[in-house]
């Protein structure tokens, strides 16, 4: 059975646009997923990327066209300028880490709920009330927002180191235990084909 390490940032619009396609692909092929939220700004600094605010105007202009196109293609609502972005990604990331460790709910639904809260619902994913609500909706104990802080912080830092070691330089990034890597929500079809043995 294949395993996928999914490196993500809860601030990423492209991770949001991935929707639940990774989970459907994994279910189709009997693959397992480990969700690995990380500090995307630290990853950019380590791997030669630039934060969105520091990018060339041409890159910013293209992003402003590309995101709405991709959202329409994926059938997902998108606010190109969310009210609470950028915000502190740590609380939501720690919650994902704690929930995945605790079990009992749907980690994929939690990830999507947090990303949707930011990019479609104009909610601040740094807020305890938003994180607790997302945990509850995904079938997890909302108290994980508090109890998972220490483990979450440690794992969050470890995820960054593992990402750099694995050759990850952006998000969403999917690393299969076969050694194949796929960057971007627009490469999920290729991941599907790879797991089917066709690519």
Backbone as ProteinMPNN parsed JSONL, in Angstrom:
{"seq_chain_A": "XXXXXXXXXXXXXXXXXXXXXXXXXXXXXXXXXXXXXXXXXXXXXXXXXXXXXXXXXXXXXXXXXXXXXXXXXXXXXXXXXXXXXXXXXXXXXXXXXXXXXXXXXXXXXXXXXXXXXXXXXXXXXXXXXXXXXXXXXXXXXXXXXXXXXXXXXXXXXXXXXXXXXXXXXXXXXXXXXXXXXXXXXXXXXXXXXXXXXXX", "coords_chain_A": {"N_chain_A": [[0.836, -1.185, 0.0], [0.598, 2.169, -0.89], [2.097, 5.163, 0.472], [1.576, 8.575, 1.286], [3.205, 11.528, 1.963], [2.005, 14.551, 2.84], [2.778, 17.739, 2.419], [1.95, 20.894, 3.596], [0.605, 24.237, 3.877], [-1.426, 26.091, 6.039], [-2.028, 28.556, 5.159], [-2.055, 28.59, 2.453], [-3.425, 29.298, -0.706], [-3.408, 27.549, -2.797], [-3.274, 25.039, -1.633], [-5.8, 25.054, -0.54], [-7.313, 25.008, -2.92], [-6.868, 22.436, -3.722], [-8.846, 20.982, -2.609], [-10.761, 18.106, -1.813], [-9.489, 16.267, -3.324], [-7.038, 14.848, -3.046], [-7.619, 13.062, -0.966], [-9.65, 11.531, -2.133], [-8.259, 10.374, -4.244], [-6.329, 8.896, -2.813], [-8.012, 7.099, -1.46], [-9.039, 5.672, -3.604], [-6.829, 4.223, -4.42], [-6.045, 2.863, -2.193], [-4.184, 4.12, -0.578], [-2.292, 5.608, 2.113], [-2.209, 8.647, 4.089], [-0.112, 11.135, 5.451], [-0.461, 14.105, 7.06], [1.352, 17.054, 6.895], [1.711, 19.886, 8.097], [3.481, 22.985, 7.739], [5.822, 25.728, 8.249], [5.519, 27.948, 5.875], [6.828, 30.302, 5.068], [9.325, 30.049, 6.247], [10.151, 27.795, 4.872], [10.338, 28.812, 2.239], [12.462, 30.596, 2.658], [14.505, 28.821, 3.14], [14.733, 27.417, 0.776], [14.993, 29.009, -1.453], [12.737, 30.423, -2.288], [10.311, 33.155, -2.528], [8.389, 35.222, -0.35], [4.886, 35.972, -0.936], [4.377, 38.795, -0.771], [6.798, 39.922, -1.441], [7.317, 39.374, -4.045], [7.949, 39.878, -7.573], [6.146, 42.421, -9.379], [4.984, 41.411, -11.76], [4.701, 38.691, -11.242], [2.897, 38.808, -9.126], [0.69, 39.897, -10.426], [0.076, 37.87, -12.22], [-0.608, 35.809, -10.451], [-2.946, 36.904, -9.405], [-4.664, 36.587, -11.533], [-4.523, 33.848, -12.027], [-5.358, 32.411, -9.697], [-8.258, 32.885, -9.392], [-9.049, 31.675, -11.821], [-8.262, 28.985, -11.448], [-9.799, 28.373, -9.216], [-12.38, 28.514, -10.272], [-12.211, 26.457, -12.102], [-11.922, 24.317, -10.353], [-14.307, 24.416, -9.074], [-14.708, 25.785, -6.676], [-15.474, 28.246, -4.205], [-13.762, 31.376, -3.872], [-12.061, 33.885, -2.151], [-10.107, 36.32, -3.219], [-8.704, 38.195, -1.775], [-8.556, 37.629, 1.258], [-10.042, 38.55, 4.402], [-8.552, 38.003, 6.656], [-5.734, 37.481, 6.098], [-2.32, 37.707, 5.41], [-2.163, 35.547, 8.297], [-1.497, 34.238, 11.601], [-0.288, 31.063, 11.159], [0.228, 29.043, 12.938], [-1.579, 28.144, 15.157], [-3.704, 26.768, 13.778], [-2.222, 24.883, 12.376], [-1.005, 23.419, 14.441], [-3.294, 22.29, 15.511], [-4.104, 20.531, 13.481], [-1.975, 18.726, 13.535], [-2.188, 17.729, 16.18], [-4.751, 16.596, 16.078], [-4.484, 14.625, 14.132], [-2.749, 12.915, 15.451], [-4.305, 12.21, 17.67], [-6.569, 10.972, 16.598], [-9.856, 9.649, 15.691], [-11.403, 11.391, 14.242], [-11.795, 13.08, 11.057], [-9.031, 13.819, 9.417], [-8.495, 14.934, 6.887], [-10.851, 16.338, 6.333], [-10.638, 18.218, 8.331], [-8.361, 19.701, 7.578], [-9.33, 20.764, 5.132], [-11.488, 22.208, 6.111], [-10.252, 24.207, 7.634], [-8.716, 25.563, 5.677], [-10.779, 26.378, 3.976], [-12.145, 28.078, 5.711], [-10.399, 30.239, 5.799], [-10.045, 31.01, 3.031], [-12.535, 31.124, 1.816], [-14.499, 31.829, 3.62], [-13.818, 34.041, 5.061], [-12.762, 33.968, 7.713], [-10.749, 34.092, 10.67], [-8.143, 32.05, 10.935], [-6.327, 31.91, 12.933], [-7.626, 32.27, 15.225], [-8.885, 30.966, 18.287], [-11.588, 30.209, 18.481], [-12.347, 29.694, 15.853], [-10.594, 27.618, 15.134], [-11.382, 25.65, 16.989], [-14.027, 25.246, 16.142], [-13.601, 24.197, 13.573], [-12.272, 21.823, 14.256], [-14.333, 20.492, 15.64], [-16.303, 20.207, 13.63], [-15.0, 18.423, 11.975], [-15.083, 16.14, 13.408], [-13.464, 15.907, 15.656], [-12.217, 16.286, 19.046], [-12.746, 19.439, 20.353], [-11.087, 20.424, 22.312], [-8.536, 19.755, 21.648], [-7.354, 21.901, 20.517], [-6.107, 23.182, 22.564], [-4.731, 21.244, 24.103], [-2.874, 20.117, 22.401], [-0.703, 21.765, 21.975], [2.137, 21.78, 22.684], [3.223, 19.378, 21.561], [2.394, 19.884, 18.99], [3.887, 22.165, 18.276], [6.501, 21.162, 18.318], [6.376, 19.136, 16.35], [5.643, 20.643, 14.141], [7.959, 22.136, 13.646], [9.681, 20.001, 13.098], [8.474, 18.998, 10.79], [9.155, 20.949, 8.912], [11.946, 20.606, 8.713], [12.01, 17.98, 7.73], [10.74, 18.37, 5.319], [12.547, 20.032, 3.887], [14.711, 18.277, 3.748], [13.587, 16.323, 2.161], [13.375, 17.503, -0.279], [11.368, 19.285, -0.763], [9.88, 22.349, -1.767], [7.777, 24.064, -1.903], [4.179, 24.482, -1.511], [0.92, 23.08, -2.175], [2.583, 19.997, -1.575], [3.335, 16.754, -2.535], [4.667, 13.778, -1.482], [5.462, 10.643, -2.397], [5.931, 7.332, -1.126], [7.281, 5.901, -3.001], [9.205, 7.488, -3.922], [8.587, 9.365, -5.783], [7.66, 12.748, -6.473], [5.294, 15.396, -6.237], [4.335, 18.596, -7.055], [2.023, 21.001, -6.289], [-1.5, 21.68, -6.635], [-2.402, 21.284, -9.155], [-1.1, 19.096, -10.037], [-2.222, 16.829, -9.116], [-3.627, 15.028, -10.696], [-1.542, 13.766, -12.016], [-0.359, 12.489, -9.832], [-2.379, 10.672, -9.251], [-2.318, 9.081, -11.569], [0.248, 8.048, -11.287], [0.0, 6.47, -8.964], [-1.668, 4.604, -9.996], [0.018, 3.199, -11.552], [0.582, 4.104, -14.073], [2.189, 6.21, -14.65]], "CA_chain_A": [[0.0, 0.0, 0.0], [1.391, 3.388, -1.003], [1.919, 6.184, 1.502], [1.821, 9.919, 0.788], [3.446, 12.626, 2.895], [1.406, 15.751, 2.262], [3.299, 18.965, 3.026], [0.993, 21.947, 3.319], [0.5, 25.404, 4.751], [-2.816, 26.491, 6.202], [-2.171, 29.868, 4.528], [-1.877, 28.453, 1.007], [-4.636, 29.193, -1.519], [-3.311, 26.376, -3.676], [-3.687, 23.891, -0.817], [-7.26, 25.138, -0.494], [-7.874, 24.602, -4.209], [-6.759, 20.98, -3.863], [-10.113, 20.4, -2.162], [-10.634, 16.766, -1.236], [-9.024, 15.365, -4.385], [-6.011, 13.931, -2.544], [-8.269, 12.005, -0.189], [-10.358, 10.638, -3.059], [-7.227, 9.609, -4.953], [-5.76, 7.924, -1.872], [-9.021, 6.056, -1.218], [-9.144, 4.862, -4.82], [-5.658, 3.363, -4.555], [-5.719, 2.26, -0.905], [-2.986, 4.78, -0.048], [-2.442, 6.342, 3.367], [-1.729, 10.029, 4.021], [0.305, 11.859, 6.65], [-0.55, 15.551, 6.845], [2.536, 17.677, 7.479], [1.725, 21.347, 8.0], [4.792, 23.575, 8.013], [5.973, 27.172, 8.133], [5.842, 28.136, 4.463], [7.812, 31.382, 4.9], [10.625, 29.474, 6.584], [10.502, 26.903, 3.766], [10.808, 29.666, 1.144], [13.78, 31.13, 3.019], [15.487, 27.722, 3.091], [14.793, 26.754, -0.531], [15.119, 29.957, -2.555], [11.473, 31.045, -2.676], [10.026, 34.497, -2.017], [7.024, 35.419, 0.152], [4.052, 36.663, -1.922], [4.497, 40.255, -0.707], [8.1, 40.354, -1.959], [7.494, 38.921, -5.417], [7.909, 40.868, -8.637], [4.773, 42.771, -9.749], [4.48, 40.528, -12.816], [4.282, 37.44, -10.591], [1.69, 39.119, -8.357], [-0.407, 40.085, -11.381], [-0.294, 36.548, -12.742], [-1.294, 35.117, -9.357], [-4.287, 37.473, -9.297], [-5.477, 35.99, -12.598], [-4.483, 32.387, -11.97], [-6.139, 31.856, -8.592], [-9.681, 32.788, -9.736], [-9.237, 30.673, -12.88], [-8.169, 27.648, -10.867], [-10.953, 28.182, -8.341], [-13.526, 28.22, -11.138], [-11.97, 25.123, -12.659], [-12.131, 23.342, -9.273], [-15.656, 24.554, -8.545], [-14.628, 26.224, -5.285], [-15.507, 29.698, -4.005], [-12.46, 31.904, -3.457], [-11.881, 35.311, -1.935], [-8.709, 36.571, -3.59], [-8.098, 39.001, -0.714], [-9.266, 37.312, 2.504], [-9.977, 39.57, 5.458], [-7.562, 37.617, 7.67], [-4.584, 36.85, 5.45], [-1.818, 36.551, 6.157], [-2.401, 35.481, 9.73], [-0.595, 33.274, 12.225], [-0.718, 29.72, 10.79], [0.606, 28.045, 13.948], [-2.681, 27.476, 15.866], [-4.407, 25.802, 12.919], [-1.28, 23.797, 12.062], [-0.883, 22.589, 15.644], [-4.545, 21.54, 15.651], [-4.056, 19.422, 12.522], [-0.999, 17.764, 14.061], [-2.751, 17.095, 17.373], [-5.908, 15.793, 15.688], [-3.988, 13.445, 13.428], [-2.192, 12.029, 16.467], [-5.369, 11.739, 18.567], [-7.507, 10.124, 15.884], [-11.26, 9.777, 16.046], [-12.112, 12.259, 13.304], [-11.353, 13.053, 9.67], [-8.004, 14.858, 9.266], [-8.661, 15.611, 5.608], [-11.944, 17.302, 6.499], [-10.123, 19.296, 9.176], [-7.497, 20.533, 6.725], [-10.17, 21.502, 4.193], [-12.289, 23.158, 6.875], [-9.395, 25.346, 7.995], [-8.401, 26.3, 4.452], [-12.023, 27.008, 3.522], [-12.423, 29.182, 6.63], [-9.552, 31.359, 5.393], [-10.121, 31.441, 1.634], [-13.904, 31.256, 1.309], [-15.438, 32.262, 4.654], [-13.3, 35.254, 5.724], [-12.593, 33.74, 9.143], [-9.344, 34.142, 11.088], [-7.76, 30.704, 11.372], [-5.478, 32.023, 14.126], [-8.517, 32.395, 16.373], [-9.251, 29.717, 18.961], [-12.966, 29.825, 18.196], [-12.385, 29.139, 14.495], [-9.904, 26.322, 15.177], [-12.262, 24.72, 17.712], [-15.165, 24.935, 15.279], [-13.115, 23.304, 12.511], [-12.036, 20.522, 14.89], [-15.632, 19.886, 15.929], [-16.955, 19.842, 12.361], [-14.288, 17.285, 11.39], [-15.263, 14.977, 14.281], [-12.439, 15.85, 16.692], [-12.451, 16.989, 20.303], [-12.254, 20.814, 20.201], [-10.055, 20.691, 23.318], [-7.224, 19.534, 21.036], [-6.794, 23.216, 20.223], [-5.275, 23.563, 23.716], [-3.893, 20.156, 24.615], [-1.846, 19.695, 21.451], [0.199, 22.87, 21.655], [3.558, 21.443, 22.786], [3.529, 18.4, 20.513], [2.195, 20.551, 17.711], [5.021, 23.05, 18.0], [7.669, 20.327, 18.021], [6.174, 18.467, 15.062], [5.626, 21.699, 13.124], [9.363, 22.401, 13.338], [10.218, 18.788, 12.476], [7.934, 18.911, 9.422], [9.954, 21.826, 8.062], [13.239, 19.955, 8.464], [11.767, 16.824, 6.862], [10.415, 18.883, 3.991], [13.792, 20.463, 3.246], [15.498, 17.064, 3.47], [12.922, 15.546, 1.114], [13.396, 18.229, -1.536], [10.146, 20.086, -0.874], [10.189, 23.772, -1.852], [6.534, 24.817, -1.967], [3.001, 23.722, -1.097], [0.937, 21.736, -1.62], [3.631, 19.117, -2.086], [2.99, 15.375, -2.224], [5.821, 12.9, -1.627], [5.04, 9.247, -2.307], [7.03, 6.488, -0.634], [7.995, 5.385, -4.173], [10.237, 8.47, -4.244], [8.05, 10.363, -6.706], [7.19, 13.963, -5.824], [4.357, 16.157, -7.047], [4.161, 19.929, -6.475], [0.897, 21.795, -6.749], [-2.796, 21.032, -6.765], [-2.591, 20.954, -10.564], [-0.382, 17.848, -10.338], [-2.912, 15.706, -8.474], [-3.947, 14.039, -11.732], [-0.323, 12.99, -12.223], [-0.23, 11.613, -8.663], [-3.359, 9.614, -9.453], [-1.78, 8.201, -12.598], [1.406, 7.349, -10.731], [-0.469, 5.414, -8.063], [-2.291, 3.573, -10.838], [1.078, 2.524, -12.297], [0.568, 4.58, -15.471], [3.086, 7.346, -14.814]], "C_chain_A": [[0.881, 1.249, 0.0], [1.109, 4.329, 0.165], [2.325, 7.536, 0.925], [2.065, 10.852, 1.965], [2.964, 13.894, 2.211], [1.879, 16.974, 3.039], [2.399, 20.133, 2.607], [1.198, 23.13, 4.251], [-0.963, 25.778, 4.846], [-3.066, 27.901, 5.68], [-2.234, 29.784, 3.003], [-3.204, 28.382, 0.249], [-4.6, 27.966, -2.422], [-3.623, 25.087, -2.921], [-5.206, 23.88, -0.675], [-7.876, 24.605, -1.776], [-7.716, 23.106, -4.483], [-8.045, 20.287, -3.426], [-9.905, 19.061, -1.494], [-10.12, 15.761, -2.266], [-7.954, 14.39, -3.907], [-6.65, 12.769, -1.808], [-9.012, 11.023, -1.097], [-9.38, 9.77, -3.845], [-6.65, 8.527, -4.045], [-6.738, 6.78, -1.616], [-9.121, 5.114, -2.417], [-8.008, 3.849, -4.92], [-5.249, 2.69, -3.243], [-4.469, 2.849, -0.281], [-3.3, 5.486, 1.264], [-1.794, 7.72, 3.217], [-1.258, 10.469, 5.402], [0.314, 13.344, 6.302], [0.587, 16.22, 7.604], [2.504, 19.201, 7.276], [3.078, 21.907, 8.412], [4.739, 25.085, 7.847], [6.444, 27.478, 6.712], [6.867, 29.244, 4.248], [9.219, 30.894, 5.222], [11.096, 28.533, 5.476], [11.017, 27.715, 2.581], [12.225, 30.163, 1.425], [14.868, 30.075, 2.877], [15.7, 27.19, 1.674], [14.767, 27.723, -1.714], [13.828, 30.59, -3.026], [11.329, 32.434, -2.081], [8.601, 34.552, -1.476], [6.209, 36.2, -0.881], [4.244, 38.177, -1.94], [5.782, 40.771, -1.34], [8.324, 39.958, -3.423], [7.386, 40.072, -6.407], [6.452, 41.173, -9.0], [4.179, 41.872, -10.835], [3.983, 39.205, -12.232], [3.004, 37.659, -9.78], [0.485, 39.254, -9.283], [-0.872, 38.744, -11.942], [-1.066, 35.757, -11.693], [-2.738, 35.601, -9.226], [-5.226, 36.976, -10.391], [-5.62, 34.482, -12.416], [-5.371, 31.807, -10.872], [-7.639, 31.806, -8.909], [-9.968, 31.776, -10.847], [-9.25, 29.268, -12.31], [-9.354, 27.361, -9.946], [-12.188, 27.819, -9.155], [-13.413, 26.81, -11.702], [-12.259, 24.033, -11.624], [-13.542, 23.402, -8.687], [-15.692, 24.979, -7.089], [-14.734, 27.744, -5.196], [-14.152, 30.175, -3.498], [-12.549, 33.408, -3.278], [-10.411, 35.605, -2.166], [-7.973, 37.387, -2.535], [-8.849, 38.755, 0.596], [-9.045, 38.381, 3.574], [-8.867, 39.28, 6.46], [-6.419, 36.833, 7.031], [-3.578, 37.932, 5.097], [-2.14, 36.67, 7.645], [-1.434, 34.459, 10.311], [-1.071, 31.851, 11.907], [-0.481, 28.672, 11.879], [-0.593, 27.386, 14.645], [-3.412, 26.427, 15.026], [-3.506, 24.618, 12.569], [-1.125, 22.849, 13.245], [-2.129, 21.729, 15.826], [-4.572, 20.345, 14.707], [-3.127, 18.326, 13.038], [-1.573, 17.007, 15.25], [-3.907, 16.174, 17.016], [-5.473, 14.511, 14.992], [-3.437, 12.424, 14.421], [-3.284, 11.416, 17.335], [-6.305, 10.754, 17.884], [-8.944, 10.425, 16.275], [-12.06, 10.66, 15.119], [-11.532, 12.108, 11.911], [-10.319, 14.168, 9.446], [-8.103, 15.616, 7.945], [-9.741, 16.675, 5.692], [-11.498, 18.473, 7.361], [-9.26, 20.254, 8.361], [-8.353, 21.387, 5.792], [-11.005, 22.556, 4.909], [-11.506, 24.403, 7.239], [-9.085, 26.197, 6.764], [-9.63, 27.032, 3.915], [-12.376, 28.208, 4.401], [-11.641, 30.428, 6.22], [-9.949, 31.899, 4.021], [-11.523, 31.595, 1.089], [-14.859, 31.882, 2.318], [-14.981, 33.499, 5.421], [-13.223, 35.119, 7.239], [-11.108, 33.709, 9.462], [-8.934, 32.798, 11.673], [-6.731, 30.726, 12.499], [-6.327, 32.091, 15.39], [-8.914, 31.06, 16.971], [-10.655, 29.259, 18.604], [-13.09, 29.186, 16.822], [-11.74, 27.753, 14.478], [-10.777, 25.283, 15.876], [-13.452, 24.298, 16.852], [-14.754, 23.963, 14.171], [-12.846, 21.899, 13.059], [-13.361, 19.786, 15.107], [-16.303, 19.39, 14.653], [-16.297, 18.624, 11.704], [-14.32, 16.054, 12.297], [-14.231, 14.833, 15.376], [-12.878, 16.605, 17.942], [-11.909, 18.412, 20.161], [-11.17, 21.181, 21.207], [-8.649, 20.434, 22.785], [-6.556, 20.855, 20.668], [-5.876, 23.688, 21.338], [-4.264, 22.484, 24.07], [-2.76, 19.778, 23.68], [-0.784, 20.724, 21.16], [1.67, 22.468, 21.649], [3.968, 20.471, 21.687], [3.415, 19.045, 19.149], [3.375, 21.414, 17.332], [6.256, 22.247, 17.613], [7.548, 19.689, 16.642], [6.187, 19.46, 13.912], [7.055, 22.02, 12.688], [10.003, 21.209, 12.633], [9.744, 18.654, 11.038], [8.733, 19.775, 8.458], [11.284, 21.175, 7.712], [13.073, 18.763, 7.522], [11.463, 17.268, 5.436], [11.679, 19.281, 3.238], [14.627, 19.248, 2.853], [14.913, 16.26, 2.318], [12.935, 16.236, -0.24], [12.146, 19.059, -1.79], [10.515, 21.569, -0.886], [8.945, 24.655, -1.939], [5.392, 23.947, -1.457], [1.846, 24.035, -2.049], [1.971, 20.869, -2.328], [3.35, 17.705, -1.603], [4.201, 14.482, -2.507], [5.363, 11.463, -1.378], [6.22, 8.4, -1.854], [7.766, 5.777, -1.767], [9.181, 6.284, -4.521], [9.762, 9.546, -5.2], [7.449, 11.537, -5.941], [6.316, 14.752, -6.793], [4.087, 17.491, -6.348], [2.955, 20.606, -7.107], [-0.385, 21.013, -6.899], [-3.074, 20.635, -8.217], [-1.781, 19.727, -10.991], [-1.046, 16.636, -9.676], [-3.312, 14.633, -9.478], [-2.732, 13.155, -12.004], [-0.074, 12.037, -11.053], [-1.169, 10.429, -8.798], [-2.836, 8.591, -10.467], [-0.587, 7.407, -12.096], [0.97, 6.205, -9.834], [-1.158, 4.283, -8.819], [-1.26, 2.8, -11.669], [1.178, 2.962, -13.734], [1.556, 5.713, -15.713], [4.265, 7.228, -13.871]], "O_chain_A": [[1.804, 1.362, 0.806], [0.035, 4.298, 0.765], [3.293, 7.635, 0.171], [1.228, 10.957, 2.862], [3.45, 14.263, 1.143], [1.445, 17.219, 4.165], [2.127, 20.331, 1.424], [1.875, 23.03, 5.275], [-1.669, 25.782, 3.838], [-4.192, 28.395, 5.749], [-2.442, 30.796, 2.334], [-4.024, 27.506, 0.524], [-5.643, 27.413, -2.77], [-4.172, 24.147, -3.496], [-5.826, 22.816, -0.689], [-8.843, 23.844, -1.738], [-8.364, 22.571, -5.382], [-8.309, 19.15, -3.818], [-8.98, 18.893, -0.699], [-10.291, 14.553, -2.103], [-7.955, 13.228, -4.313], [-6.264, 11.617, -2.005], [-8.999, 9.817, -0.851], [-9.633, 8.589, -4.084], [-6.502, 7.377, -4.459], [-6.333, 5.619, -1.561], [-9.27, 3.903, -2.253], [-8.195, 2.749, -5.441], [-4.218, 2.02, -3.188], [-3.765, 2.166, 0.462], [-4.432, 5.909, 1.498], [-0.951, 7.936, 2.347], [-1.923, 10.207, 6.405], [1.001, 13.78, 5.379], [0.77, 15.99, 8.8], [3.183, 19.734, 6.398], [3.737, 21.382, 9.309], [3.75, 25.644, 7.371], [7.616, 27.293, 6.384], [7.694, 29.147, 3.341], [10.184, 31.274, 4.559], [12.287, 28.474, 5.171], [12.025, 27.349, 1.977], [13.081, 30.154, 0.541], [16.009, 30.388, 2.538], [16.73, 26.577, 1.394], [14.544, 27.306, -2.851], [13.815, 31.239, -4.072], [12.124, 32.844, -1.236], [7.693, 33.985, -2.084], [6.77, 37.004, -1.625], [4.271, 38.781, -3.012], [5.851, 41.935, -1.736], [9.403, 40.184, -3.97], [6.799, 41.112, -6.106], [5.606, 40.28, -8.937], [2.978, 41.603, -10.817], [2.968, 38.666, -12.673], [2.129, 36.794, -9.752], [-0.606, 38.783, -8.965], [-2.069, 38.515, -12.115], [-2.064, 35.109, -12.009], [-3.643, 34.808, -8.968], [-6.442, 36.946, -10.202], [-6.693, 33.916, -12.621], [-6.064, 30.814, -11.098], [-8.25, 30.756, -8.708], [-10.996, 31.1, -10.827], [-10.12, 28.459, -12.633], [-9.853, 26.237, -9.904], [-12.951, 26.929, -8.778], [-14.394, 26.07, -11.768], [-12.773, 22.966, -11.961], [-13.927, 22.54, -7.897], [-16.593, 24.589, -6.346], [-14.151, 28.455, -6.014], [-13.471, 29.451, -2.772], [-13.053, 34.119, -4.148], [-9.561, 35.178, -1.384], [-6.753, 37.284, -2.411], [-9.68, 39.569, 1.001], [-7.996, 39.023, 3.63], [-8.302, 40.202, 7.048], [-6.17, 35.678, 7.375], [-3.949, 38.966, 4.542], [-2.359, 37.764, 8.165], [-0.634, 33.877, 9.578], [-2.156, 31.465, 12.343], [-0.94, 27.537, 11.754], [-0.629, 26.158, 14.722], [-3.702, 25.331, 15.505], [-3.974, 23.483, 12.478], [-1.115, 21.629, 13.077], [-2.035, 20.576, 16.245], [-5.015, 19.262, 15.09], [-3.459, 17.142, 12.982], [-1.46, 15.783, 15.324], [-4.034, 15.089, 17.584], [-6.03, 13.441, 15.237], [-3.631, 11.22, 14.258], [-3.205, 10.243, 17.698], [-6.781, 9.808, 18.512], [-9.219, 11.322, 17.072], [-13.289, 10.677, 15.199], [-10.855, 11.123, 11.617], [-10.691, 15.332, 9.3], [-7.823, 16.813, 7.895], [-9.571, 17.783, 5.183], [-11.935, 19.603, 7.144], [-9.416, 21.472, 8.449], [-8.132, 22.592, 5.671], [-11.211, 23.655, 4.394], [-12.023, 25.518, 7.167], [-9.186, 27.422, 6.815], [-9.53, 28.17, 3.455], [-12.848, 29.231, 3.904], [-12.161, 31.542, 6.287], [-10.166, 33.1, 3.863], [-11.699, 32.143, 0.001], [-15.907, 32.406, 1.94], [-15.674, 33.957, 6.329], [-13.578, 36.046, 7.967], [-10.297, 33.338, 8.613], [-9.336, 32.451, 12.784], [-6.309, 29.67, 12.969], [-5.804, 31.982, 16.499], [-9.244, 30.124, 16.242], [-10.897, 28.063, 18.44], [-13.855, 28.238, 16.644], [-12.277, 26.823, 13.877], [-10.895, 24.154, 15.4], [-13.833, 23.128, 16.841], [-15.481, 23.017, 13.87], [-13.155, 20.904, 12.403], [-13.483, 18.602, 14.793], [-16.812, 18.27, 14.611], [-16.948, 17.883, 10.969], [-13.674, 15.047, 12.008], [-14.114, 13.765, 15.976], [-13.78, 17.441, 17.904], [-10.724, 18.583, 19.875], [-10.419, 22.132, 20.994], [-7.671, 20.851, 23.404], [-5.335, 20.919, 20.525], [-4.974, 24.493, 21.107], [-3.09, 22.77, 24.307], [-1.777, 19.178, 24.116], [-0.033, 20.58, 20.196], [2.385, 22.784, 20.699], [4.939, 20.707, 20.968], [4.227, 18.794, 18.259], [3.817, 21.394, 16.184], [6.973, 22.615, 16.683], [8.499, 19.698, 15.859], [6.685, 19.154, 12.828], [7.327, 22.159, 11.496], [10.773, 21.379, 11.688], [10.509, 18.247, 10.163], [8.964, 19.381, 7.314], [11.703, 21.188, 6.554], [13.891, 18.556, 6.625], [11.876, 16.624, 4.471], [11.858, 18.907, 2.079], [15.183, 19.198, 1.756], [15.643, 15.594, 1.584], [12.552, 15.636, -1.245], [11.9, 19.486, -2.918], [11.364, 22.002, -0.108], [9.063, 25.876, -2.038], [5.609, 22.815, -1.026], [1.796, 25.107, -2.652], [2.196, 21.002, -3.531], [3.149, 17.478, -0.41], [4.698, 14.437, -3.632], [4.931, 11.121, -0.278], [7.371, 8.71, -2.162], [8.774, 5.116, -1.521], [10.05, 5.905, -5.307], [10.46, 10.538, -5.41], [6.815, 11.357, -4.902], [6.56, 14.776, -7.999], [3.663, 17.518, -5.192], [2.887, 20.759, -8.326], [-0.37, 19.832, -7.245], [-3.889, 19.75, -8.475], [-1.777, 19.361, -12.166], [-0.485, 15.54, -9.681], [-3.333, 13.449, -9.141], [-2.867, 11.947, -12.2], [0.37, 10.907, -11.256], [-0.79, 9.299, -8.49], [-2.91, 7.384, -10.239], [-0.425, 6.235, -12.435], [1.503, 5.099, -9.926], [-1.223, 3.15, -8.342], [-1.609, 1.869, -12.396], [1.795, 2.273, -14.546], [1.744, 6.135, -16.854], [5.137, 8.097, -13.86]]}, "name": "protein", "num_of_chains": 1, "seq": "XXXXXXXXXXXXXXXXXXXXXXXXXXXXXXXXXXXXXXXXXXXXXXXXXXXXXXXXXXXXXXXXXXXXXXXXXXXXXXXXXXXXXXXXXXXXXXXXXXXXXXXXXXXXXXXXXXXXXXXXXXXXXXXXXXXXXXXXXXXXXXXXXXXXXXXXXXXXXXXXXXXXXXXXXXXXXXXXXXXXXXXXXXXXXXXXXXXXXXX"}
